[in-house]
Amino acid sequence: MANFLATGVPILEIGRSLIVFGALMVVAGGAMLLATRLGLPHVPGDIVLRRGPMTFAFPIATCLIISVVLTLLLNLLYRPA
C-alpha cells in the first residue's frame, strides 16, 4: 500500500502527470517568448492601463481567440463516435 495515496491514486501516475504538465508549461512558455519576439500578443481589444510605474494588462481579445481555437481543436480531436 505504500505506492498509493490515501485516495487510491498510484503515486507513479501522479508523477507522470506532473512531468507532462511541466513539459506543457515549458512548451507554452517557449511559445509565449516566440510570440513576443514576433509581435503577436498585441491584439486590438486587449486592455492595457499604464499609471506611473505600474502597468496592468488584461488580454481579453487574446483570451477569446485562444478559447475559440482550443474549443474547436479539442472538439475535433475528442469527438465521440
Backbone as a ProteinNet text record, in pm:
[ID]
protein_1_A
[PRIMARY]
MANFLATGVPILEIGRSLIVFGALMVVAGGAMLLATRLGLPHVPGDIVLRRGPMTFAFPIATCLIISVVLTLLLNLLYRPA
[TERTIARY]
80.7	0	84.8	213.6	299.7	303.3	255.5	258.9	131.5	39.4	-85.8	-103.8	-170.3	-208.3	-334.3	-379.1	-499.6	-623.2	-619.4	-733.5	-733.2	-628.8	-620.4	-554.8	-499.7	-433.6	-287.4	-239.4	-99.1	-4.7	98.6	196.3	266.6	292.8	357.8	274	142.7	53.3	59.5	64.9	74.8	208.7	315.2	446.7	450.2	391.8	386.7	304.1	194	109.9	184.6	262.8	341.2	448.9	510.1	611.4	547.3	432.2	362.7	320	266	224.9	344.8	457.9	578.7	626.2	621.4	661.9	568.4	438.5	343.9	369.7	407.3	439	562.7	663.2	784	748.5	666.4	625.8	544.9	452.4	371.8	459.6	555.7	647.3	729.8	779.2	855.3	769.6	644	552.7	527	514.7	493.3	615.1	733.9	855.7	867.1	836.7	842.2	737.9	618	512	548.3	613.2	654.6	758.4	851.4	953.6	894	787.9	723.9	621.2	592.3	497.9	352.8	324.5	189.2	95.7	142.7	46.6	-30.6	-3.9	-72.6	-195.6	-305.5	-430.7	-522.5	-587.1	-684.1	-794.2	-830.2	-929	-867.9	-735.8	-668.2	-662.6	-681.5	-681.9	-544.9	-486	-358.3	-371.9	-351.8	-357.1	-219	-171	-40.1	-60.1	-22.7	-32.3	100.5	183	313.4	398.9	452.6	540.7	465.2	331	253.1	185.7	188.5	119.6	31.2	-95.8	-190.5	-237.4	-219.9	-262.5	-359	-473.4	-570.4	-605.7	-554	-572.8	-706.7	-814.2	-947.9	-957.9	-918.9	-930.7	-841.8	-722.5	-632.7	-692.4	-751.8	-815.7	-930.8	-1010.4	-1122.1	-1073.3	-968.7	-914	-859.3	-782.5	-726.8	-839	-942.4	-1054.9	-1125.4	-1150.6	-1218.9	-1132.7	-1004.7	-914.8	-905.3	-886.8	-877.2	-1009.1	-1121.3	-1251.1	-1269.5	-1239.2	-1251.6	-1155.9	-1032.4	-932.2	-970.4	-1009.9	-1045.9	-1174.4	-1269.1	-1389.8	-1359	-1263.1	-1224.4	-1149	-1063.6	-982.4	-1061	-1152	-1221.1	-1369.6	-1404	-1544.6	-1587.5	-1702.3	-1749.1	-1791.5	-1770.4	-1801.2	-1949.6
-120.6	0	126.7	113.5	230.3	304.8	239.8	303.5	378.7	391.4	460.9	572.7	677.3	782.6	739.7	818.4	786.1	780	847.8	848	727	645.3	528.3	554.7	672.7	707.7	663.7	588.1	546.7	667.1	664.2	773.5	785.7	672.2	674.5	752.9	738.4	811	961.4	999.8	1142	1198	1122	1165.6	1187.6	1094.7	1110	1231.9	1252.7	1368.8	1499	1504	1624.4	1648	1542.7	1557.3	1609.3	1554.1	1600.4	1746.3	1780.6	1918.6	2013.6	1973.5	2055.9	2074.4	1967.4	1977	2070.3	2062.7	2153.5	2298.7	2321.3	2457.9	2511.2	2425.1	2466.6	2502.2	2419.7	2447.6	2576.8	2596.5	2718.9	2841.8	2831.4	2943.2	2976.5	2874.2	2896.4	2960.5	2917.4	2977.2	3124.4	3156.5	3296.6	3382	3329.2	3404.9	3425.9	3322.3	3333.9	3432.9	3427.6	3519.5	3664.2	3685.3	3821	3875.4	3791.7	3836.7	3867.2	3796.5	3819.8	3932.5	3983.2	4092.8	4048.1	3922.4	3870.1	3902.2	3923.6	3937	4068.8	4158.9	4288	4281.4	4233.2	4218	4334	4396.7	4500.6	4441.4	4509.5	4459.4	4421.8	4412.4	4387.4	4516.6	4506.1	4623.8	4640.4	4758.2	4790.1	4926.2	4929	5053.5	5084.3	5205.9	5248.2	5370.9	5358.4	5469	5478.5	5570.2	5586.5	5462.2	5409.2	5292.4	5159.6	5162.8	5039.4	5020.7	4898.8	4863.5	4743.6	4753.5	4643.6	4605.3	4479.1	4431.4	4315.4	4323.5	4214.8	4184.5	4073.7	4041.3	3973.9	4052.3	3995.1	3932.5	4003.8	3952.9	3830.1	3832.5	3717.9	3596	3614.6	3503.8	3445.4	3531.1	3483	3405	3453.5	3384.3	3247.8	3241.9	3114.8	3019.1	3070.4	2986.9	2926.2	3005.3	2954.6	2851.6	2879.9	2786.8	2655.1	2660.2	2537.4	2460.5	2530.3	2462.7	2387.8	2452.6	2386.7	2268.6	2287.4	2181.8	2061	2084.6	1973.8	1904.8	1979.6	1917.3	1828.2	1868.4	1785.3	1660.5	1674.2	1561.3	1462	1508.7	1421.2	1407.8	1410.8	1397.4	1252.4	1235.1	1097	1032.8	905.1	830.7	807.8
0	0	0	0.8	5.5	-127.3	-234.4	-365.9	-400.6	-304.3	-327.7	-225.5	-268.5	-175.2	-101.9	-6.9	69	-21.2	-136.5	-227.8	-320.1	-316.6	-402	-535.7	-556.6	-682.4	-673.4	-772.4	-768.7	-776.2	-696.5	-693.8	-828.4	-895.1	-1026.2	-1127.4	-1122.2	-1213.2	-1187.7	-1061.9	-1027.6	-1075.9	-1059.1	-1105.3	-1255	-1329.1	-1475.1	-1514.1	-1445.1	-1474.5	-1450.4	-1342.9	-1314.1	-1419.9	-1468.9	-1573.8	-1701.9	-1739.5	-1860.3	-1844.4	-1727.3	-1702.4	-1711.5	-1655.5	-1663.2	-1806.3	-1885.2	-2025.7	-2102	-2073.5	-2138.5	-2099.7	-1974.5	-1929.8	-2002	-2022.7	-2094.8	-2239.2	-2303.5	-2441.5	-2448.7	-2354	-2352.7	-2329.8	-2240.8	-2216	-2339.3	-2407.5	-2530.9	-2638.5	-2648.3	-2746.8	-2714.7	-2586.3	-2548	-2579.9	-2553	-2586.2	-2736.9	-2813.2	-2958.7	-3009.5	-2954	-2996.3	-2964.2	-2850.2	-2812.8	-2910.5	-2950.2	-3046.1	-3182.7	-3218.6	-3347.5	-3341.8	-3222.6	-3207	-3212.3	-3182.3	-3193.4	-3077.2	-2954.7	-2845.7	-2842.9	-2934.1	-2933	-3022.3	-2966	-3039.9	-3002.7	-3101.1	-3067.1	-2978.5	-2874.4	-2780.4	-2646.9	-2641.1	-2514.7	-2434.6	-2305.3	-2218.3	-2154.4	-2170.5	-2107.3	-2040	-1909.3	-1833.2	-1777.8	-1804	-1752.9	-1664.8	-1538.5	-1442.2	-1369.2	-1410.6	-1346.7	-1365.6	-1255.6	-1267.4	-1281	-1272.6	-1276.1	-1411.7	-1460.7	-1584.5	-1556.8	-1596.9	-1582.6	-1721.3	-1756.8	-1887.9	-1870.4	-1938.6	-1939.1	-2083.7	-2136.7	-2279.3	-2308.2	-2307.7	-2330.1	-2469.4	-2571.5	-2708.6	-2728.9	-2673.3	-2685.7	-2616.5	-2499.9	-2427.6	-2508.9	-2570.8	-2652.6	-2773.9	-2839	-2955.9	-2915.7	-2807.6	-2760.6	-2722	-2657.5	-2616.8	-2736.7	-2838.8	-2958.1	-3029.8	-3045.5	-3114.5	-3038.9	-2906.9	-2828.8	-2827.3	-2821.5	-2825.5	-2956.6	-3068.1	-3197.6	-3209.7	-3167.4	-3176.2	-3091	-2966.7	-2878.3	-2923.1	-2979.8	-3033.2	-3153.1	-3234.5	-3347.6	-3302.7	-3202.2	-3155.9	-3072.7	-2989.4	-2896.2	-2927.5	-3052.5	-3093.5	-3071.1	-3002.7	-2981.3	-3112.9	-3120.9	-3245	-3262.5
[MASK]
+++++++++++++++++++++++++++++++++++++++++++++++++++++++++++++++++++++++++++++++++

